[in-house]
Amino acid sequence: MKVIFKYELTSEVLLPKGALILRAGTQGDTMFIWALIDPNEKEHIEREFIVVGTGHPFEYEYLKHRFVDTVFDGPFVWHIFEVNTN
C-alpha cells in the first residue's frame, strides 16, 4: 500500500526509495513537496532540488533536471526542479 506524505522542501530531502513527487506548494510560510511513498520502504535516498524565481537567472543545465511544479507564494512565483543524479 502507498500513502502520500508531505516533506519540507529544502535543497536536499531524504525520501524513501521509489518516492514519486506529486507536487510542490506552500502551507503558511513554508514550502513543501508531496510524494507518493511506500511507508514500509526501509531504504532512503537524498534527493536534491533547485528553486528558481521567475525572472531570476537559471544557472543550471535545465535539460538535465526534472521540472516538479510552479509555486505561487504571495507576490513571488517559484519554479521547482529536481536535480538529475544520473
Secondary structure, 3 states (H helix, E strand, C coil): CCEEEEEECCCEEEEECCCEEEEEEEECCEEEEEEEECCCCCCEEEEEEEEEECCCCCCCCHHHEEEEEEEEECCEEEEEEEECCC
